[in-house]
Amino acid sequence: MKSEIHQRTMRKVSRRLIPFMILMFLINFLDRVNISFAALEMNKDLGLSPSVYGFAAGILFVGYVAFEIPSNLILQKVGARVWLARIMITWGILATLMAFVFNSWALFSLRALIGVAEAGFFPGLLFYMMRWFPAEERGKAITVFMLGNPISVVLGGPLSVTILHFAHHLGGFAGWQWLFIIEGIPAIIIGIVTLFWLTEQPQDAKWLKADERDWLIEKIGEETRAKEGKKGSPVRVADVFTHGPTLAFAFSKFCVLLAFFGITLWLPQIVKSLGSLSTVEAGAASAVPYIFSALASIAIGRHSDKTGERKWHIALPAFLGAAGFVVAAVAGNPWLAMAGLCVTATGLWVSNTVFWTLPAAMLSGSTAAAGLAFINTIGNLGGFVGPYMTGWIREATHSYVWALAALGGWLALSGVVILIVGRQKPGSGLQNRRTGGTPALAKSPSVSKRLVLLSS
């Protein structure tokens, strides 16, 4: 039973931080994927081929992966509040400057720089939340704040195409240029507000009463001391390259994100190709699959928590999503193809969401962080390969059929890998090289707590 001061303090902390962090995450994902809506007009204006657009859409992840670790190291030195504000302001400026790209090389450069600017944002938010939310509250808090991701897609699609339609040639700018300006400026504004709204640590929280601050400081301090007391000798970085389960999970995550961003950054163009849809109609229709996926991820995630079963809750949605890709590829009827895309998005989203519960359990212990970080890094490289591969196949075949089929194949492969590695007994985590021991297995974490382990 939670004490009265526990409930009172966390209620204030949640109300102060969670809505603002949802807004931060919403803007982040919107600026990452709004190029998919701008492409409805931009590709023609700039003379971009499908392969060139795919490369531009995916190159963001190269910069993101390359600078993720340095960004997090700087964050811990200068403080989360200042560094998160810097990240938002920098990417907001670059996202706004996307309105002025004039050829493919300018586009490549800015997209790569946006990836560099964004590096460390999501882990930085997790690091910040660790300072404010005790372990028993953290999973729920992270799950709620991550609603910014699907919300950004559901709201961002109609918003983006509305800008394309009504701002076309306004003030001498094309609609896609106004899209980047209007959706880039909020990141700058919220980045500035971040400096004043976020409080670095509980000790500085004047909006908490003295007894509430003291309780939270002591609670977080107890957990920090307990974690430090349990740390073993550090794992060698080279160990992740020779540990079978870690490599398998990394490859599976790569496959999932390849398919995820391969479809996400192309979806408006794919939807528009299904029939005689206007730009506005295509943008609105592109939001529909994500509504289904968000609802399904909650329901299936809860079922996985209730049953304690993980691998089939990851693999089956992957296979279902792969089937949706095939249906969307071969269906001659646009309504059937759209239904296939809804199934695809649902399978992708669920598989990607539940995924972390399995490696987090199997690679548990003090040495797990290296393995989880490696999985996350390799996985995000799929964000580059997927969009580029889709564009390359589209250009070579003049159709989305084989591109969708290929994405479905990669998604299905991720499910196969999960079934294979999931057969191993829990506790096969990276071994501590100095002691030769295997870390004790933690209880398989709930879906709502999967990301907490990434921030440990």
ABEGO torsion letter per residue (X at the ends): XBBAAAAAAAAAAAAAAAAAAAAAAAAAAAAAAAAAAAAAAAAAAAGBBAAAAAAAAAAAAAAAAAAAAAAAAAAAAAEAAAAAAAAAAAAAAAAAAAAABABAAAAAAAAAAAAAAABGAAAAAAAAAAAABBAAAAAAAAAAAAAAAAAAAAAAAAAAAAAAAAABGBGGBBAAAAAAAAAAAAAAAAAAAAAAABBABAAABAABBAAAAAAAAAAAAAAAAAAAAABBBBBBAAAAAABAAAAAAAAAAAAAAAAAAAAAAAAAAAAAAABBBBAAAAAAAAAAAAAAAAAAAAAAAAAAAAAGBAAAAAAAAAAAAAAAAAAAAABABAAAAAAAAAAAAAAAAAAAAAAAAAAAAAABEAAAAAAAAAAAAAAAAAAAAAAAAAAAAAAAAGBAAAAAAAAAAAAAAAAAAAAAAAABBBGABBBBAAAGBBBBBBBBBBAAAAAAAAAX
